[in-house]
Amino acid sequence: MNTIPKTEFYADRAVDQIDTFIKITYKVIWWIWPTVFWICFFCLWFLPKDMLKVLQDMGSRLLAILPVPDTILYTFALLPFWLWLIGELLSSVVKIVRKYMVYPKSDFTETAMVTVEKKELVVHHSSKSGTSRSYLIWIKHPVSQTFMKVDVELSETFDKIKEGNPVRVKHLLTPTNIIYLTVE
């Protein structure tokens, strides 16, 4: 059974901006979170016994005053994971809402030919599943003239695209940075 390779791809700059913001925030948190932990750990490790006892008493009094259950404190310890999960869900929801509800494909009546500005193969190294790849091309939106990243998803289609060659995009007349890219 022959399968026809996918030749149409959706790109949305708002979703890309959300993904980029979440990734940067996540990286910053993952640098700060362990650093604060190790600094606190070593500071407590090398404190004199009497000073450590005073800090433990202050901490236990503070926890007794605050009406915060232990489960919330444990949840707060996993803050980077929760932020990553919320970010992924937010970008997925925004993409679904914009693609299917706010700007359905039937609204896209304008067609333009744009050139491929840049091709980029991103290799994601993973310890368990080997490596995965993202096939990205960069184009300019016909109305807003902003650079947009399109994930091509298939290596066969990615190989067929050459830098500087034109590709067809469907877009709105407004500067909304959403396109449907077709590779012929």
Salt bridges, closest charged atoms under 4 A:
GLU8 OE1 - LYS105 NZ 2.47
ASP12 OD2 - ARG98 NE 2.70
ASP57 OD1 - LYS53 NZ 3.70
GLU153 OE1 - LYS6 NZ 3.16
GLU184 OE2 - ARG168 NH1 2.05
